[in-house]
Amino acid sequence: VNLDFSVNGKLAANQDLMLISEVNGRILSIKVKEGDRVSQGQVLATVESTYSSLDHQAASDALQKLKVDQQRLTNALKTGGVTQAQVDEINLAVRNAESQLAQAKKRLSDATIKAPISGIINKKYIEIGSFVGAGTQLFNIVDVSSLKLNVTANERQVVQLAVGSKVDISVPVFQDEAFTGAVSFIAPKADNSLNYPVEIKLDN
């Protein structure tokens, strides 16, 4: 019995990511250009961080002072010089200051924009000197080291498939070449046209 069937689909990048800014500030430097290949964690650009640096220093100084006060009040509690309520209050203040310092550290870190994935810079939306706010688009990064072929199969076809199944793929622009992919996902639910979305992965 021949159970083979053919379906058409669309090839897409393994990952297609729009990197947005998490801080407000002016772009000081851009380390990459469109078409560059980048690695995860690589610095792509820097945002002016003067105010973030000042906030971080102020939060650090405030925490250090509170910790000194905390130690002094804890020691005084043993001799009855202060109440437990005063110690509890300073402990809460220290926890709040630690949280504020962590937030300041995160804002300072966000001023250095790094690639969250490895891939190619498909589009650059910023220039040196431009002002960005939280949510501003910075770069479009695509990972095409592998590709996804998105197809649909009807209920009679989908029962022949399983995750890991090998499938043959032909691409119109490479008519003389044959490619092989593997089923990586089969939707458990049909779409409105009663077809099941299927994803196939293949090396680029």
Secondary structure, 3 states (H helix, E strand, C coil): CCCCCCCCCEEEEEEEEEEECCCCEEEEEECCCCCCEECCCCEEEEECCHHHHHHHHHHHHHHHHHHHHHHHHHHHHHCCCCCHHHHHHHHHHHHHHHHHHHHHHHHHHHCEEECCCCEEEEEECCCCCCEECCCCEEEEEEEEEEEEEEEEECHHHHCCCCCCCEEEEEECCEEEEEEEEEEEEECCCCCCCCCEEEEEEEEC
